[in-house]
């Protein structure tokens, strides 16, 4: 005998399903703009900016060194790669991981993250679980095993209910993690409304990541510049220019521009 199919009241769609979608969406928008208001620019150290510019200069020299004379190329390469006085050889930077518990800036950023991400999720999730508890909202269009019941039917303890049905509390969490495309469409890629991306960054430790090691970058750039051999691309540019058929007749046959004398 086939199982009896449940028929949901249409009022559930108007008073449970759609309100949860709108509440979750607008909470994400508010979170995005509150995060922008609380955002503070990170302090950039002068040493880090100087190191990045040095690496850019070295890369430009490797890529475009053939357009300058050999003496100029050798002088610049000597500045970077000399065994005794070269920048990449004598410069050693100290890299130390900052302890978030002792750095007031990182502690402040963690508090802002908890204020804008964790606290609203707990409050709104608790309120939705209290206001819309016990409702069956929708059904996924494919069969699921019983292992999905705790995830999709939070707040409903019915063993006879098919695992494809979704409760109101689980519908809220599905919206929290499923509105990423809408946020990207309205707010752009780098938005603070996507709760799933923020939680993923917190789990992977992106907020307290190790700073890049400039010493490794210096070593790699030294090796790349060391194997570059200067081949001047403009060595015979005069001969190539004179060998071309230049139209000087058309240049001198133009009529002079009339001028008005006062």
C-alpha positions as CSV (number, residue, x, y, z in Angstrom):
1,X,0.0,0.0,0.0
2,X,1.4,3.4,-1.0
3,X,2.1,6.0,1.6
4,X,-0.4,8.8,2.0
5,X,0.9,12.0,0.6
6,X,0.7,15.0,2.9
7,X,-1.1,18.2,1.8
8,X,0.1,21.4,3.4
9,X,-2.2,24.3,4.1
10,X,-1.6,27.2,1.7
11,X,-1.4,29.5,4.8
12,X,1.9,27.9,5.7
13,X,3.4,29.3,2.5
14,X,2.2,32.8,3.3
15,X,2.8,32.9,7.1
16,X,5.8,30.6,7.5
17,X,7.8,29.9,4.4
18,X,7.9,33.4,2.8
19,X,8.4,35.2,6.1
20,X,11.4,33.1,7.0
21,X,12.9,33.7,3.5
22,X,12.4,37.5,3.8
23,X,13.7,37.7,7.4
24,X,16.8,35.7,6.5
25,X,17.4,37.8,3.5
26,X,17.0,41.2,5.1
27,X,19.0,40.2,8.1
28,X,21.8,39.4,5.7
29,X,21.5,42.9,4.1
30,X,21.6,44.6,7.5
31,X,24.6,42.5,8.5
32,X,26.4,43.6,5.4
33,X,25.8,47.3,6.0
34,X,26.6,47.1,9.7
35,X,29.8,45.3,8.9
36,X,30.7,48.2,6.5
37,X,30.0,50.7,9.2
38,X,32.2,48.9,11.7
39,X,34.9,48.2,9.2
40,X,38.3,49.8,9.9
41,X,41.2,50.0,7.5
42,X,44.0,47.7,8.4
43,X,47.3,49.5,9.3
44,X,49.8,48.9,6.5
45,X,53.5,48.9,7.6
46,X,55.9,50.9,5.6
47,X,58.4,48.0,5.5
48,X,55.8,45.7,3.8
49,X,54.9,48.3,1.2
50,X,58.6,48.8,0.5
51,X,59.2,45.1,0.1
52,X,56.3,44.7,-2.3
53,X,57.6,47.6,-4.5
54,X,61.1,46.1,-4.6
55,X,59.7,42.8,-5.8
56,X,57.6,44.6,-8.5
57,X,60.8,46.5,-9.7
58,X,62.7,43.3,-9.9
59,X,59.9,41.6,-11.9
60,X,59.7,44.5,-14.3
61,X,63.5,44.3,-14.8
62,X,63.3,40.7,-15.7
63,X,60.4,41.1,-18.1
64,X,61.5,44.4,-19.8
65,X,65.2,44.5,-19.2
66,X,65.9,43.9,-22.9
67,X,64.6,47.4,-23.7
68,X,67.4,49.2,-21.8
69,X,71.2,49.1,-22.6
70,X,73.2,46.3,-21.1
71,X,75.1,48.6,-18.7
72,X,71.8,49.8,-17.2
73,X,70.6,46.3,-16.9
74,X,73.8,45.1,-15.2
75,X,73.7,48.0,-12.7
76,X,70.1,47.3,-11.7
77,X,70.8,43.6,-11.4
78,X,73.9,44.3,-9.3
79,X,71.7,46.3,-6.9
80,X,69.4,43.4,-6.4
81,X,71.6,40.3,-6.7
82,X,75.1,41.2,-5.7
83,X,76.6,38.5,-3.5
84,X,77.7,41.0,-0.8
85,X,75.7,44.2,-1.1
86,X,72.7,43.0,-3.1
87,X,69.3,43.8,-1.7
88,X,68.0,40.3,-1.9
89,X,71.1,38.9,-0.2
90,X,71.6,41.3,2.7
91,X,68.0,42.0,3.6
92,X,66.5,39.7,6.2
93,X,63.1,40.3,7.6
94,X,61.7,39.0,10.9
95,X,58.4,37.2,10.5
96,X,56.5,36.5,13.7
97,X,52.9,35.3,14.0
98,X,50.7,37.7,16.0
99,X,48.9,36.3,19.0
100,X,45.3,37.4,18.7
101,X,44.9,37.4,22.5
102,X,47.7,40.0,22.9
103,X,47.0,42.1,19.9
104,X,44.2,44.7,20.7
105,X,43.5,45.2,17.0
106,X,42.8,41.5,16.4
107,X,40.8,41.3,19.6
108,X,38.6,44.2,18.4
109,X,38.1,42.6,15.0
110,X,37.1,39.3,16.6
111,X,34.5,41.1,18.8
112,X,33.1,42.9,15.7
113,X,32.8,39.6,13.9
114,X,31.0,38.0,16.8
115,X,28.7,41.1,17.1
116,X,27.7,41.1,13.4
117,X,27.8,37.3,12.6
118,X,27.4,35.0,15.6
119,X,25.0,37.1,17.8
120,X,22.4,37.8,15.0
121,X,22.4,34.2,14.0
122,X,21.7,33.0,17.5
123,X,19.0,35.6,18.2
124,X,17.2,35.3,14.9
125,X,17.5,31.5,14.9
126,X,16.1,31.3,18.4
127,X,13.3,33.6,17.6
128,X,12.3,31.7,14.5
129,X,12.5,28.4,16.3
130,X,10.1,29.9,18.9
131,X,7.7,31.7,16.6
132,X,7.5,29.1,13.8
133,X,8.2,25.9,15.7
134,X,6.4,22.7,14.8
135,X,5.6,23.6,11.1
136,X,6.3,21.4,8.1
137,X,7.2,23.9,5.4
138,X,8.2,22.2,2.2
139,X,9.5,19.0,0.7
140,X,12.7,18.4,-1.3
141,X,12.0,17.0,-4.8
142,X,14.0,13.8,-4.4
143,X,14.0,11.0,-1.8
144,X,16.4,11.0,1.1
145,X,17.5,8.5,3.7
146,X,16.7,8.6,7.4
147,X,20.1,10.0,8.2
148,X,18.8,13.4,6.9
149,X,15.9,13.6,9.3
150,X,17.9,15.3,12.1
151,X,19.2,17.9,9.7
152,X,16.0,18.6,7.8
153,X,13.4,18.0,10.5
154,X,14.8,19.9,13.4
155,X,12.0,20.5,16.0
156,X,9.7,17.8,14.6
157,X,10.0,14.3,16.2
158,X,7.9,12.1,13.9
159,X,9.4,8.8,13.0
160,X,6.7,8.1,10.4
161,X,7.3,11.4,8.5
162,X,9.3,11.0,5.3
163,X,12.8,12.4,5.4
164,X,12.2,14.6,2.4
165,X,10.0,17.0,4.4
166,X,11.6,20.1,5.9
167,X,10.7,21.7,9.2
168,X,10.6,25.5,9.8
169,X,13.8,25.6,11.8
170,X,15.7,23.6,9.2
171,X,14.2,25.9,6.5
172,X,15.8,28.8,8.2
173,X,19.2,27.3,8.1
174,X,18.8,26.2,4.5
175,X,18.1,29.9,3.7
176,X,21.1,31.0,5.7
177,X,23.4,28.8,3.6
178,X,21.4,29.1,0.3
179,X,21.0,32.8,-0.3
180,X,24.7,33.2,-1.4
181,X,23.8,33.7,-5.1
182,X,21.2,36.4,-4.2
183,X,23.7,38.3,-2.1
184,X,26.3,38.1,-4.8
185,X,23.9,39.4,-7.4
186,X,22.7,42.3,-5.3
187,X,25.8,43.2,-3.2
188,X,28.6,41.9,-5.3
189,X,31.1,39.1,-4.7
190,X,32.9,40.6,-1.6
191,X,29.9,41.1,0.7
192,X,29.5,40.5,4.4
193,X,25.9,39.1,4.1
194,X,27.0,35.6,3.2
195,X,26.9,33.7,6.5
196,X,28.2,30.5,5.1
197,X,31.4,32.1,3.7
198,X,32.1,33.9,7.0
199,X,31.7,30.6,8.9
200,X,34.0,28.9,6.5
201,X,36.6,31.6,6.9
202,X,36.4,31.2,10.7
203,X,36.8,27.5,10.5
204,X,39.8,27.6,8.2
205,X,41.5,30.3,10.3
206,X,41.5,32.9,7.6
207,X,41.0,35.7,10.1
208,X,44.2,34.8,12.0
209,X,46.3,33.7,9.0
210,X,50.1,33.7,9.1
211,X,51.7,36.8,7.4
212,X,53.6,36.1,4.2
213,X,57.3,35.5,4.5
214,X,59.2,38.2,2.5
215,X,62.5,36.2,2.9
216,X,61.1,33.4,0.8
217,X,59.8,35.9,-1.8
218,X,63.3,37.6,-1.9
219,X,65.0,34.2,-2.4
220,X,62.6,33.2,-5.2
221,X,63.0,36.6,-7.0
222,X,66.8,36.4,-6.6
223,X,66.9,33.0,-8.3
224,X,64.6,34.2,-11.1
225,X,66.7,37.3,-11.8
226,X,70.0,35.5,-11.5
227,X,69.2,33.3,-14.6
228,X,68.1,36.2,-16.8
229,X,70.5,37.0,-19.6
230,X,70.4,40.5,-21.2
231,X,69.5,40.5,-24.9
232,X,69.0,44.0,-26.1
233,X,65.9,44.2,-28.2
234,X,66.8,47.6,-29.7
235,X,70.3,46.7,-31.0
236,X,69.5,47.1,-34.7
237,X,66.5,49.4,-34.5
238,X,68.2,52.2,-36.5
239,X,68.9,49.8,-39.4
240,X,65.4,48.4,-39.3
241,X,63.9,51.9,-39.3
242,X,66.0,53.1,-42.3
243,X,65.2,49.9,-44.2
244,X,61.5,50.7,-44.2
245,X,59.9,52.5,-47.2
246,X,58.9,55.8,-45.7
247,X,56.5,58.1,-47.5
248,X,58.3,61.4,-47.3
249,X,56.6,62.8,-50.5
250,X,53.2,62.6,-49.0
251,X,54.5,64.4,-45.9
252,X,55.9,67.4,-47.9
253,X,53.0,67.6,-50.4
254,X,50.4,68.7,-47.8
255,X,49.0,72.2,-48.2
256,X,50.2,74.7,-45.6
257,X,47.6,75.7,-43.0
258,X,46.4,79.3,-43.5
259,X,47.0,81.6,-40.7
260,X,45.4,85.0,-39.9
261,X,47.7,87.9,-39.3
262,X,46.6,90.8,-37.1
